[in-house]
Amino acid sequence: MGIDYLDIRFRLQKCFGINTCNDENWFLFHTAGMLHDFVWQKLQGKQPACPDTHALGRKVQQAIKGLKGFGRHRSWLPAWSLEKLIPADNRREHWQQLSQALECPLPPLIEEPEVATPRVPAECRTLTDLVFWILKHHPESAPLLREERIEPPPPGAESWTEEEVWQAVRSILCDVLAVKPEEVTREAHLVNDLGMQ
């Protein structure tokens, strides 16, 4: 957790009067838009559901270990390439088996005419990447630490419009990350595009 992260979190709490101390899912916000949506939900009194990323990671790991051809006694780390973990022989079949084991449709493999074996999509290149892809595209597939809750909105929440919330979040990101307002789009990745540390 870097200093930018802490500074942004502190400023959001101060600006909007929201409490984020018990929000286990802070690390799931990858874009400025996701951060805005979270703040807007908090101002509406909604406490978003919190996915259990560790349990989902174990589920993905077990599904990969269950593939035919996967070495049973190999040890591996979550950051290792799925292309190395998922056997190249019959990768299409293995990818389909993985999808079925996870009970979640996965993105199509990358087919290249000059290569016989299809590649794993870049957004799913590691166990960790695959876990976050599932959380983004099929959140219903993830076990939850906590269900969504409705709580009383913080004092003064009714005075904010959604556009004002976006402008304030954007201003905080510009100030903390020293970026220009036009760089802070809803799709802007906090680390890759805006340089959050």
Secondary structure as GFF3:
##gff-version 3
##sequence-region A 1 197
A	DSSP	alpha_helix	3	16	.	.	.	ID=ss1
A	DSSP	three_ten_helix	26	28	.	.	.	ID=ss2
A	DSSP	alpha_helix	32	43	.	.	.	ID=ss3
A	DSSP	beta_strand	46	47	.	.	.	ID=ss4
A	DSSP	beta_strand	50	51	.	.	.	ID=ss5
A	DSSP	alpha_helix	53	65	.	.	.	ID=ss6
A	DSSP	alpha_helix	82	85	.	.	.	ID=ss7
A	DSSP	alpha_helix	91	102	.	.	.	ID=ss8
A	DSSP	beta_strand	110	112	.	.	.	ID=ss9
A	DSSP	beta_strand	115	119	.	.	.	ID=ss10
A	DSSP	three_ten_helix	122	124	.	.	.	ID=ss11
A	DSSP	alpha_helix	127	137	.	.	.	ID=ss12
A	DSSP	three_ten_helix	139	141	.	.	.	ID=ss13
A	DSSP	beta_strand	144	146	.	.	.	ID=ss14
A	DSSP	beta_strand	149	150	.	.	.	ID=ss15
A	DSSP	three_ten_helix	157	159	.	.	.	ID=ss16
A	DSSP	alpha_helix	162	177	.	.	.	ID=ss17
A	DSSP	three_ten_helix	181	183	.	.	.	ID=ss18
###
